[in-house]
Amino acid sequence: MQTTELQNIIIRKVLETDDISLLEKIQDFLNSLKEKKTYKLSPSERKIIEEREIHYKTEKKISNEDVFKEIEEML
C-alpha cells in the first residue's frame, strides 16, 4: 500500500466518525509527533557546539583523546 492510499483511507475514516473523544485523541497524537521532531539544546550542549564552531572557523584541531574525555565528562 502506498502512502497516499493509506492517507486517503485514514482521512475517510476520520471524516466518517462523530466520536469527539476519538478525534481529540487523534489530534493530540498528531500534535505530539510534530513536537517530538524539535530537540532543544541544553546550555552546556549549546556551549559545546559554539566552541566547536569557533574551532572549525579558526581551523584549530582537537585531538580524539580530548573529544573522548569531554564525552566521558558529560556522561
PDB file of N, CA, C and O in Angstrom:
ATOM      1  N   MET A   1       0.842  -1.175   0.000  1.00  0.00           N
ATOM      2  CA  MET A   1       0.000   0.000   0.000  1.00  0.00           C
ATOM      3  C   MET A   1       0.889   1.242   0.000  1.00  0.00           C
ATOM      4  O   MET A   1       1.861   1.321   0.752  1.00  0.00           O
ATOM      5  N   GLN A   2       0.553   2.188  -0.834  1.00  0.00           N
ATOM      6  CA  GLN A   2       1.327   3.417  -0.927  1.00  0.00           C
ATOM      7  C   GLN A   2       0.886   4.411   0.139  1.00  0.00           C
ATOM      8  O   GLN A   2      -0.197   4.293   0.713  1.00  0.00           O
ATOM      9  N   THR A   3       1.738   5.379   0.387  1.00  0.00           N
ATOM     10  CA  THR A   3       1.463   6.390   1.404  1.00  0.00           C
ATOM     11  C   THR A   3       0.168   7.132   1.114  1.00  0.00           C
ATOM     12  O   THR A   3      -0.646   7.334   2.015  1.00  0.00           O
ATOM     13  N   THR A   4      -0.027   7.536  -0.124  1.00  0.00           N
ATOM     14  CA  THR A   4      -1.232   8.299  -0.463  1.00  0.00           C
ATOM     15  C   THR A   4      -2.495   7.473  -0.261  1.00  0.00           C
ATOM     16  O   THR A   4      -3.519   8.006   0.164  1.00  0.00           O
ATOM     17  N   GLU A   5      -2.437   6.199  -0.556  1.00  0.00           N
ATOM     18  CA  GLU A   5      -3.596   5.329  -0.337  1.00  0.00           C
ATOM     19  C   GLU A   5      -3.940   5.246   1.144  1.00  0.00           C
ATOM     20  O   GLU A   5      -5.102   5.350   1.537  1.00  0.00           O
ATOM     21  N   LEU A   6      -2.916   5.058   1.944  1.00  0.00           N
ATOM     22  CA  LEU A   6      -3.119   4.964   3.380  1.00  0.00           C
ATOM     23  C   LEU A   6      -3.646   6.283   3.941  1.00  0.00           C
ATOM     24  O   LEU A   6      -4.540   6.283   4.787  1.00  0.00           O
ATOM     25  N   GLN A   7      -3.113   7.377   3.489  1.00  0.00           N
ATOM     26  CA  GLN A   7      -3.592   8.693   3.925  1.00  0.00           C
ATOM     27  C   GLN A   7      -5.078   8.863   3.586  1.00  0.00           C
ATOM     28  O   GLN A   7      -5.858   9.335   4.414  1.00  0.00           O
ATOM     29  N   ASN A   8      -5.456   8.482   2.383  1.00  0.00           N
ATOM     30  CA  ASN A   8      -6.853   8.619   1.973  1.00  0.00           C
ATOM     31  C   ASN A   8      -7.785   7.743   2.804  1.00  0.00           C
ATOM     32  O   ASN A   8      -8.888   8.164   3.152  1.00  0.00           O
ATOM     33  N   ILE A   9      -7.351   6.543   3.119  1.00  0.00           N
ATOM     34  CA  ILE A   9      -8.161   5.645   3.954  1.00  0.00           C
ATOM     35  C   ILE A   9      -8.363   6.267   5.332  1.00  0.00           C
ATOM     36  O   ILE A   9      -9.478   6.287   5.854  1.00  0.00           O
ATOM     37  N   ILE A  10      -7.283   6.771   5.913  1.00  0.00           N
ATOM     38  CA  ILE A  10      -7.363   7.384   7.246  1.00  0.00           C
ATOM     39  C   ILE A  10      -8.245   8.626   7.210  1.00  0.00           C
ATOM     40  O   ILE A  10      -9.069   8.824   8.103  1.00  0.00           O
ATOM     41  N   ILE A  11      -8.085   9.449   6.207  1.00  0.00           N
ATOM     42  CA  ILE A  11      -8.898  10.667   6.080  1.00  0.00           C
ATOM     43  C   ILE A  11     -10.379  10.310   5.985  1.00  0.00           C
ATOM     44  O   ILE A  11     -11.210  10.933   6.646  1.00  0.00           O
ATOM     45  N   ARG A  12     -10.716   9.311   5.169  1.00  0.00           N
ATOM     46  CA  ARG A  12     -12.116   8.881   5.050  1.00  0.00           C
ATOM     47  C   ARG A  12     -12.677   8.435   6.395  1.00  0.00           C
ATOM     48  O   ARG A  12     -13.795   8.796   6.761  1.00  0.00           O
ATOM     49  N   LYS A  13     -11.890   7.649   7.126  1.00  0.00           N
ATOM     50  CA  LYS A  13     -12.349   7.148   8.418  1.00  0.00           C
ATOM     51  C   LYS A  13     -12.537   8.288   9.419  1.00  0.00           C
ATOM     52  O   LYS A  13     -13.493   8.282  10.194  1.00  0.00           O
ATOM     53  N   VAL A  14     -11.640   9.250   9.405  1.00  0.00           N
ATOM     54  CA  VAL A  14     -11.765  10.401  10.301  1.00  0.00           C
ATOM     55  C   VAL A  14     -13.009  11.206   9.953  1.00  0.00           C
ATOM     56  O   VAL A  14     -13.739  11.643  10.842  1.00  0.00           O
ATOM     57  N   LEU A  15     -13.249  11.399   8.672  1.00  0.00           N
ATOM     58  CA  LEU A  15     -14.419  12.160   8.241  1.00  0.00           C
ATOM     59  C   LEU A  15     -15.735  11.451   8.571  1.00  0.00           C
ATOM     60  O   LEU A  15     -16.766  12.101   8.748  1.00  0.00           O
ATOM     61  N   GLU A  16     -15.699  10.135   8.651  1.00  0.00           N
ATOM     62  CA  GLU A  16     -16.912   9.360   8.930  1.00  0.00           C
ATOM     63  C   GLU A  16     -17.261   9.301  10.411  1.00  0.00           C
ATOM     64  O   GLU A  16     -18.394   8.969  10.760  1.00  0.00           O
ATOM     65  N   THR A  17     -16.317   9.614  11.284  1.00  0.00           N
ATOM     66  CA  THR A  17     -16.596   9.482  12.711  1.00  0.00           C
ATOM     67  C   THR A  17     -17.155  10.762  13.316  1.00  0.00           C
ATOM     68  O   THR A  17     -16.797  11.872  12.924  1.00  0.00           O
ATOM     69  N   ASP A  18     -18.047  10.570  14.287  1.00  0.00           N
ATOM     70  CA  ASP A  18     -18.596  11.683  15.051  1.00  0.00           C
ATOM     71  C   ASP A  18     -18.123  11.624  16.500  1.00  0.00           C
ATOM     72  O   ASP A  18     -18.557  12.415  17.337  1.00  0.00           O
ATOM     73  N   ASP A  19     -17.245  10.698  16.782  1.00  0.00           N
ATOM     74  CA  ASP A  19     -16.758  10.498  18.145  1.00  0.00           C
ATOM     75  C   ASP A  19     -15.731  11.584  18.484  1.00  0.00           C
ATOM     76  O   ASP A  19     -14.573  11.512  18.074  1.00  0.00           O
ATOM     77  N   ILE A  20     -16.179  12.582  19.237  1.00  0.00           N
ATOM     78  CA  ILE A  20     -15.315  13.720  19.557  1.00  0.00           C
ATOM     79  C   ILE A  20     -14.098  13.296  20.367  1.00  0.00           C
ATOM     80  O   ILE A  20     -13.011  13.847  20.197  1.00  0.00           O
ATOM     81  N   SER A  21     -14.279  12.329  21.235  1.00  0.00           N
ATOM     82  CA  SER A  21     -13.168  11.841  22.050  1.00  0.00           C
ATOM     83  C   SER A  21     -12.078  11.230  21.168  1.00  0.00           C
ATOM     84  O   SER A  21     -10.892  11.497  21.362  1.00  0.00           O
ATOM     85  N   LEU A  22     -12.479  10.428  20.222  1.00  0.00           N
ATOM     86  CA  LEU A  22     -11.526   9.814  19.301  1.00  0.00           C
ATOM     87  C   LEU A  22     -10.821  10.882  18.464  1.00  0.00           C
ATOM     88  O   LEU A  22      -9.606  10.820  18.276  1.00  0.00           O
ATOM     89  N   LEU A  23     -11.563  11.839  17.973  1.00  0.00           N
ATOM     90  CA  LEU A  23     -10.971  12.902  17.163  1.00  0.00           C
ATOM     91  C   LEU A  23      -9.970  13.733  17.969  1.00  0.00           C
ATOM     92  O   LEU A  23      -8.931  14.138  17.448  1.00  0.00           O
ATOM     93  N   GLU A  24     -10.284  13.981  19.226  1.00  0.00           N
ATOM     94  CA  GLU A  24      -9.352  14.716  20.083  1.00  0.00           C
ATOM     95  C   GLU A  24      -8.075  13.910  20.314  1.00  0.00           C
ATOM     96  O   GLU A  24      -6.977  14.465  20.328  1.00  0.00           O
ATOM     97  N   LYS A  25      -8.227  12.611  20.493  1.00  0.00           N
ATOM     98  CA  LYS A  25      -7.056  11.757  20.689  1.00  0.00           C
ATOM     99  C   LYS A  25      -6.179  11.727  19.436  1.00  0.00           C
ATOM    100  O   LYS A  25      -4.951  11.763  19.521  1.00  0.00           O
ATOM    101  N   ILE A  26      -6.817  11.660  18.298  1.00  0.00           N
ATOM    102  CA  ILE A  26      -6.058  11.684  17.041  1.00  0.00           C
ATOM    103  C   ILE A  26      -5.316  13.004  16.904  1.00  0.00           C
ATOM    104  O   ILE A  26      -4.148  13.032  16.517  1.00  0.00           O
ATOM    105  N   GLN A  27      -5.993  14.084  17.220  1.00  0.00           N
ATOM    106  CA  GLN A  27      -5.367  15.399  17.142  1.00  0.00           C
ATOM    107  C   GLN A  27      -4.182  15.491  18.112  1.00  0.00           C
ATOM    108  O   GLN A  27      -3.109  15.972  17.746  1.00  0.00           O
ATOM    109  N   ASP A  28      -4.383  15.031  19.337  1.00  0.00           N
ATOM    110  CA  ASP A  28      -3.289  15.043  20.319  1.00  0.00           C
ATOM    111  C   ASP A  28      -2.097  14.216  19.835  1.00  0.00           C
ATOM    112  O   ASP A  28      -0.944  14.631  19.956  1.00  0.00           O
ATOM    113  N   PHE A  29      -2.396  13.053  19.293  1.00  0.00           N
ATOM    114  CA  PHE A  29      -1.330  12.188  18.789  1.00  0.00           C
ATOM    115  C   PHE A  29      -0.555  12.873  17.670  1.00  0.00           C
ATOM    116  O   PHE A  29       0.676  12.879  17.681  1.00  0.00           O
ATOM    117  N   LEU A  30      -1.256  13.441  16.718  1.00  0.00           N
ATOM    118  CA  LEU A  30      -0.585  14.099  15.596  1.00  0.00           C
ATOM    119  C   LEU A  30       0.201  15.317  16.057  1.00  0.00           C
ATOM    120  O   LEU A  30       1.280  15.594  15.532  1.00  0.00           O
ATOM    121  N   ASN A  31      -0.323  16.042  17.025  1.00  0.00           N
ATOM    122  CA  ASN A  31       0.415  17.183  17.577  1.00  0.00           C
ATOM    123  C   ASN A  31       1.683  16.723  18.288  1.00  0.00           C
ATOM    124  O   ASN A  31       2.719  17.382  18.207  1.00  0.00           O
ATOM    125  N   SER A  32       1.602  15.611  18.971  1.00  0.00           N
ATOM    126  CA  SER A  32       2.780  15.111  19.693  1.00  0.00           C
ATOM    127  C   SER A  32       3.885  14.689  18.723  1.00  0.00           C
ATOM    128  O   SER A  32       5.067  14.835  19.034  1.00  0.00           O
ATOM    129  N   LEU A  33       3.518  14.175  17.569  1.00  0.00           N
ATOM    130  CA  LEU A  33       4.523  13.807  16.563  1.00  0.00           C
ATOM    131  C   LEU A  33       5.290  15.035  16.106  1.00  0.00           C
ATOM    132  O   LEU A  33       6.508  14.988  15.936  1.00  0.00           O
ATOM    133  N   LYS A  34       4.597  16.098  15.915  1.00  0.00           N
ATOM    134  CA  LYS A  34       5.226  17.336  15.467  1.00  0.00           C
ATOM    135  C   LYS A  34       6.155  17.874  16.547  1.00  0.00           C
ATOM    136  O   LYS A  34       7.249  18.349  16.243  1.00  0.00           O
ATOM    137  N   GLU A  35       5.734  17.805  17.797  1.00  0.00           N
ATOM    138  CA  GLU A  35       6.538  18.308  18.910  1.00  0.00           C
ATOM    139  C   GLU A  35       7.805  17.491  19.104  1.00  0.00           C
ATOM    140  O   GLU A  35       8.838  18.045  19.481  1.00  0.00           O
ATOM    141  N   LYS A  36       7.752  16.213  18.861  1.00  0.00           N
ATOM    142  CA  LYS A  36       8.899  15.342  19.092  1.00  0.00           C
ATOM    143  C   LYS A  36      10.039  15.591  18.115  1.00  0.00           C
ATOM    144  O   LYS A  36      11.176  15.201  18.383  1.00  0.00           O
ATOM    145  N   LYS A  37       9.759  16.223  17.007  1.00  0.00           N
ATOM    146  CA  LYS A  37      10.790  16.432  15.999  1.00  0.00           C
ATOM    147  C   LYS A  37      11.760  17.550  16.378  1.00  0.00           C
ATOM    148  O   LYS A  37      12.854  17.639  15.821  1.00  0.00           O
ATOM    149  N   THR A  38      11.365  18.392  17.311  1.00  0.00           N
ATOM    150  CA  THR A  38      12.208  19.506  17.696  1.00  0.00           C
ATOM    151  C   THR A  38      12.992  19.136  18.947  1.00  0.00           C
ATOM    152  O   THR A  38      12.414  18.735  19.957  1.00  0.00           O
ATOM    153  N   TYR A  39      14.290  19.273  18.872  1.00  0.00           N
ATOM    154  CA  TYR A  39      15.149  18.995  20.022  1.00  0.00           C
ATOM    155  C   TYR A  39      15.750  20.305  20.494  1.00  0.00           C
ATOM    156  O   TYR A  39      16.340  21.046  19.708  1.00  0.00           O
ATOM    157  N   LYS A  40      15.600  20.584  21.774  1.00  0.00           N
ATOM    158  CA  LYS A  40      16.157  21.811  22.326  1.00  0.00           C
ATOM    159  C   LYS A  40      17.470  21.498  23.023  1.00  0.00           C
ATOM    160  O   LYS A  40      17.562  20.593  23.853  1.00  0.00           O
ATOM    161  N   LEU A  41      18.469  22.266  22.664  1.00  0.00           N
ATOM    162  CA  LEU A  41      19.786  22.076  23.261  1.00  0.00           C
ATOM    163  C   LEU A  41      19.810  22.613  24.680  1.00  0.00           C
ATOM    164  O   LEU A  41      19.193  23.632  24.990  1.00  0.00           O
ATOM    165  N   SER A  42      20.528  21.911  25.528  1.00  0.00           N
ATOM    166  CA  SER A  42      20.762  22.416  26.874  1.00  0.00           C
ATOM    167  C   SER A  42      21.837  23.500  26.779  1.00  0.00           C
ATOM    168  O   SER A  42      22.538  23.582  25.770  1.00  0.00           O
ATOM    169  N   PRO A  43      21.975  24.325  27.802  1.00  0.00           N
ATOM    170  CA  PRO A  43      23.032  25.349  27.764  1.00  0.00           C
ATOM    171  C   PRO A  43      24.424  24.751  27.557  1.00  0.00           C
ATOM    172  O   PRO A  43      25.242  25.317  26.831  1.00  0.00           O
ATOM    173  N   SER A  44      24.692  23.618  28.187  1.00  0.00           N
ATOM    174  CA  SER A  44      26.025  23.009  28.013  1.00  0.00           C
ATOM    175  C   SER A  44      26.214  22.493  26.588  1.00  0.00           C
ATOM    176  O   SER A  44      27.305  22.611  26.030  1.00  0.00           O
ATOM    177  N   GLU A  45      25.172  21.927  25.996  1.00  0.00           N
ATOM    178  CA  GLU A  45      25.264  21.451  24.606  1.00  0.00           C
ATOM    179  C   GLU A  45      25.483  22.624  23.656  1.00  0.00           C
ATOM    180  O   GLU A  45      26.286  22.553  22.725  1.00  0.00           O
ATOM    181  N   ARG A  46      24.753  23.699  23.913  1.00  0.00           N
ATOM    182  CA  ARG A  46      24.889  24.895  23.080  1.00  0.00           C
ATOM    183  C   ARG A  46      26.321  25.436  23.162  1.00  0.00           C
ATOM    184  O   ARG A  46      26.902  25.833  22.152  1.00  0.00           O
ATOM    185  N   LYS A  47      26.882  25.447  24.381  1.00  0.00           N
ATOM    186  CA  LYS A  47      28.248  25.928  24.572  1.00  0.00           C
ATOM    187  C   LYS A  47      29.243  25.073  23.795  1.00  0.00           C
ATOM    188  O   LYS A  47      30.151  25.599  23.151  1.00  0.00           O
ATOM    189  N   ILE A  48      29.073  23.768  23.857  1.00  0.00           N
ATOM    190  CA  ILE A  48      29.972  22.854  23.140  1.00  0.00           C
ATOM    191  C   ILE A  48      29.901  23.101  21.635  1.00  0.00           C
ATOM    192  O   ILE A  48      30.931  23.155  20.963  1.00  0.00           O
ATOM    193  N   ILE A  49      28.718  23.248  21.122  1.00  0.00           N
ATOM    194  CA  ILE A  49      28.557  23.488  19.685  1.00  0.00           C
ATOM    195  C   ILE A  49      29.194  24.812  19.288  1.00  0.00           C
ATOM    196  O   ILE A  49      29.866  24.907  18.261  1.00  0.00           O
ATOM    197  N   GLU A  50      28.977  25.831  20.111  1.00  0.00           N
ATOM    198  CA  GLU A  50      29.596  27.125  19.813  1.00  0.00           C
ATOM    199  C   GLU A  50      31.120  27.035  19.831  1.00  0.00           C
ATOM    200  O   GLU A  50      31.793  27.624  18.985  1.00  0.00           O
ATOM    201  N   GLU A  51      31.657  26.293  20.800  1.00  0.00           N
ATOM    202  CA  GLU A  51      33.116  26.114  20.855  1.00  0.00           C
ATOM    203  C   GLU A  51      33.622  25.371  19.622  1.00  0.00           C
ATOM    204  O   GLU A  51      34.657  25.729  19.059  1.00  0.00           O
ATOM    205  N   ARG A  52      32.896  24.344  19.207  1.00  0.00           N
ATOM    206  CA  ARG A  52      33.304  23.574  18.026  1.00  0.00           C
ATOM    207  C   ARG A  52      33.248  24.437  16.772  1.00  0.00           C
ATOM    208  O   ARG A  52      34.085  24.305  15.879  1.00  0.00           O
ATOM    209  N   GLU A  53      32.275  25.302  16.714  1.00  0.00           N
ATOM    210  CA  GLU A  53      32.165  26.191  15.564  1.00  0.00           C
ATOM    211  C   GLU A  53      33.368  27.138  15.501  1.00  0.00           C
ATOM    212  O   GLU A  53      33.914  27.390  14.427  1.00  0.00           O
ATOM    213  N   ILE A  54      33.769  27.652  16.655  1.00  0.00           N
ATOM    214  CA  ILE A  54      34.950  28.522  16.710  1.00  0.00           C
ATOM    215  C   ILE A  54      36.180  27.743  16.271  1.00  0.00           C
ATOM    216  O   ILE A  54      36.989  28.252  15.495  1.00  0.00           O
ATOM    217  N   HIS A  55      36.331  26.520  16.755  1.00  0.00           N
ATOM    218  CA  HIS A  55      37.475  25.682  16.364  1.00  0.00           C
ATOM    219  C   HIS A  55      37.462  25.434  14.857  1.00  0.00           C
ATOM    220  O   HIS A  55      38.499  25.480  14.196  1.00  0.00           O
ATOM    221  N   TYR A  56      36.278  25.172  14.332  1.00  0.00           N
ATOM    222  CA  TYR A  56      36.168  24.911  12.902  1.00  0.00           C
ATOM    223  C   TYR A  56      36.567  26.142  12.084  1.00  0.00           C
ATOM    224  O   TYR A  56      37.321  26.045  11.116  1.00  0.00           O
ATOM    225  N   LYS A  57      36.047  27.294  12.493  1.00  0.00           N
ATOM    226  CA  LYS A  57      36.323  28.522  11.744  1.00  0.00           C
ATOM    227  C   LYS A  57      37.785  28.935  11.820  1.00  0.00           C
ATOM    228  O   LYS A  57      38.316  29.518  10.875  1.00  0.00           O
ATOM    229  N   THR A  58      38.433  28.639  12.929  1.00  0.00           N
ATOM    230  CA  THR A  58      39.842  29.006  13.077  1.00  0.00           C
ATOM    231  C   THR A  58      40.775  27.857  12.704  1.00  0.00           C
ATOM    232  O   THR A  58      41.996  27.970  12.816  1.00  0.00           O
ATOM    233  N   GLU A  59      40.186  26.761  12.264  1.00  0.00           N
ATOM    234  CA  GLU A  59      40.917  25.571  11.823  1.00  0.00           C
ATOM    235  C   GLU A  59      41.795  24.966  12.915  1.00  0.00           C
ATOM    236  O   GLU A  59      42.814  24.342  12.618  1.00  0.00           O
ATOM    237  N   LYS A  60      41.410  25.143  14.158  1.00  0.00           N
ATOM    238  CA  LYS A  60      42.140  24.513  15.257  1.00  0.00           C
ATOM    239  C   LYS A  60      41.736  23.043  15.329  1.00  0.00           C
ATOM    240  O   LYS A  60      40.571  22.691  15.148  1.00  0.00           O
ATOM    241  N   LYS A  61      42.700  22.217  15.592  1.00  0.00           N
ATOM    242  CA  LYS A  61      42.457  20.775  15.679  1.00  0.00           C
ATOM    243  C   LYS A  61      42.214  20.382  17.134  1.00  0.00           C
ATOM    244  O   LYS A  61      42.822  20.926  18.056  1.00  0.00           O
ATOM    245  N   ILE A  62      41.310  19.424  17.313  1.00  0.00           N
ATOM    246  CA  ILE A  62      41.047  18.869  18.637  1.00  0.00           C
ATOM    247  C   ILE A  62      41.372  17.386  18.552  1.00  0.00           C
ATOM    248  O   ILE A  62      40.887  16.684  17.665  1.00  0.00           O
ATOM    249  N   SER A  63      42.186  16.923  19.468  1.00  0.00           N
ATOM    250  CA  SER A  63      42.588  15.515  19.425  1.00  0.00           C
ATOM    251  C   SER A  63      41.412  14.611  19.790  1.00  0.00           C
ATOM    252  O   SER A  63      40.493  15.019  20.501  1.00  0.00           O
ATOM    253  N   ASN A  64      41.459  13.401  19.300  1.00  0.00           N
ATOM    254  CA  ASN A  64      40.438  12.417  19.644  1.00  0.00           C
ATOM    255  C   ASN A  64      40.383  12.177  21.142  1.00  0.00           C
ATOM    256  O   ASN A  64      39.306  12.006  21.713  1.00  0.00           O
ATOM    257  N   GLU A  65      41.536  12.164  21.771  1.00  0.00           N
ATOM    258  CA  GLU A  65      41.589  11.953  23.219  1.00  0.00           C
ATOM    259  C   GLU A  65      40.805  13.026  23.963  1.00  0.00           C
ATOM    260  O   GLU A  65      40.056  12.726  24.893  1.00  0.00           O
ATOM    261  N   ASP A  66      40.981  14.276  23.548  1.00  0.00           N
ATOM    262  CA  ASP A  66      40.264  15.376  24.189  1.00  0.00           C
ATOM    263  C   ASP A  66      38.752  15.251  23.978  1.00  0.00           C
ATOM    264  O   ASP A  66      37.959  15.505  24.885  1.00  0.00           O
ATOM    265  N   VAL A  67      38.382  14.860  22.780  1.00  0.00           N
ATOM    266  CA  VAL A  67      36.954  14.677  22.488  1.00  0.00           C
ATOM    267  C   VAL A  67      36.381  13.572  23.364  1.00  0.00           C
ATOM    268  O   VAL A  67      35.304  13.740  23.936  1.00  0.00           O
ATOM    269  N   PHE A  68      37.077  12.449  23.479  1.00  0.00           N
ATOM    270  CA  PHE A  68      36.600  11.343  24.297  1.00  0.00           C
ATOM    271  C   PHE A  68      36.521  11.733  25.772  1.00  0.00           C
ATOM    272  O   PHE A  68      35.599  11.325  26.478  1.00  0.00           O
ATOM    273  N   LYS A  69      37.488  12.520  26.232  1.00  0.00           N
ATOM    274  CA  LYS A  69      37.471  12.996  27.620  1.00  0.00           C
ATOM    275  C   LYS A  69      36.234  13.858  27.878  1.00  0.00           C
ATOM    276  O   LYS A  69      35.564  13.710  28.900  1.00  0.00           O
ATOM    277  N   GLU A  70      35.947  14.738  26.959  1.00  0.00           N
ATOM    278  CA  GLU A  70      34.769  15.605  27.106  1.00  0.00           C
ATOM    279  C   GLU A  70      33.482  14.776  27.125  1.00  0.00           C
ATOM    280  O   GLU A  70      32.578  15.042  27.917  1.00  0.00           O
ATOM    281  N   ILE A  71      33.410  13.794  26.268  1.00  0.00           N
ATOM    282  CA  ILE A  71      32.217  12.940  26.222  1.00  0.00           C
ATOM    283  C   ILE A  71      32.062  12.205  27.545  1.00  0.00           C
ATOM    284  O   ILE A  71      30.957  12.129  28.081  1.00  0.00           O
ATOM    285  N   GLU A  72      33.138  11.672  28.072  1.00  0.00           N
ATOM    286  CA  GLU A  72      33.096  10.969  29.364  1.00  0.00           C
ATOM    287  C   GLU A  72      32.633  11.906  30.472  1.00  0.00           C
ATOM    288  O   GLU A  72      31.849  11.510  31.334  1.00  0.00           O
ATOM    289  N   GLU A  73      33.110  13.133  30.453  1.00  0.00           N
ATOM    290  CA  GLU A  73      32.723  14.115  31.467  1.00  0.00           C
ATOM    291  C   GLU A  73      31.238  14.424  31.394  1.00  0.00           C
ATOM    292  O   GLU A  73      30.577  14.601  32.418  1.00  0.00           O
ATOM    293  N   MET A  74      30.722  14.488  30.182  1.00  0.00           N
ATOM    294  CA  MET A  74      29.291  14.773  30.018  1.00  0.00           C
ATOM    295  C   MET A  74      28.417  13.636  30.507  1.00  0.00           C
ATOM    296  O   MET A  74      27.324  13.853  31.030  1.00  0.00           O
ATOM    297  N   LEU A  75      28.912  12.418  30.331  1.00  0.00           N
ATOM    298  CA  LEU A  75      28.130  11.248  30.734  1.00  0.00           C
ATOM    299  C   LEU A  75      28.237  11.079  32.221  1.00  0.00           C
ATOM    300  O   LEU A  75      27.653  10.150  32.781  1.00  0.00           O
TER     301      LEU A  75
END
